[in-house]
Amino acid sequence: MKKILLLCAAGMSTSLLVTKMKNSAKEKGIKVEIEACPVEKFTDKLPIYDIFLLGPQVRFKQDELNLIAKEHNKRVEVINMMDYGTMNGKKVLEDALNHLK
């Protein structure tokens, strides 16, 4: 089972996106764990998750976090701003899974 963590500043809209991603995964029969937390918890969560998705509001952290993530053979990607703004859980899930291939 793949584990995806969304990282954000506060978490309200990201939590809604997580719900939409989980619903999309359920509809497609994909077993995946998806959660969200503040970006400050990244290092605590690093051993647990396979990929980390940054909300557009914290995209400036990508380079810094990728340096740490690469040491653990993991990735940090930024959620497409349009998909985030429209809460397109299906597309964000597809993008995350494609990054894991």
Secondary structure in CASP SS format (residue, H / E / C, confidence):
PFRMAT SS
TARGET T0000
AUTHOR 0000-0000-0000
METHOD secondary structure of the structure
MODEL  1
M C 1.00
K E 1.00
K E 1.00
I E 1.00
L E 1.00
L E 1.00
L E 1.00
C E 1.00
A C 1.00
A C 1.00
G C 1.00
M H 1.00
S H 1.00
T H 1.00
S H 1.00
L H 1.00
L H 1.00
V H 1.00
T H 1.00
K H 1.00
M H 1.00
K H 1.00
N H 1.00
S H 1.00
A H 1.00
K H 1.00
E H 1.00
K H 1.00
G C 1.00
I C 1.00
K C 1.00
V E 1.00
E E 1.00
I E 1.00
E E 1.00
A E 1.00
C E 1.00
P E 1.00
V H 1.00
E H 1.00
K H 1.00
F H 1.00
T H 1.00
D H 1.00
K H 1.00
L C 1.00
P C 1.00
I C 1.00
Y C 1.00
D C 1.00
I E 1.00
F E 1.00
L E 1.00
L E 1.00
G C 1.00
P H 1.00
Q H 1.00
V H 1.00
R H 1.00
F H 1.00
K H 1.00
Q H 1.00
D H 1.00
E H 1.00
L H 1.00
N H 1.00
L H 1.00
I H 1.00
A H 1.00
K H 1.00
E C 1.00
H C 1.00
N C 1.00
K C 1.00
R E 1.00
V E 1.00
E E 1.00
V E 1.00
I C 1.00
N C 1.00
M H 1.00
M H 1.00
D H 1.00
Y H 1.00
G H 1.00
T C 1.00
M C 1.00
N C 1.00
G H 1.00
K H 1.00
K H 1.00
V H 1.00
L H 1.00
E H 1.00
D H 1.00
A H 1.00
L H 1.00
N H 1.00
H H 1.00
L C 1.00
K C 1.00
END
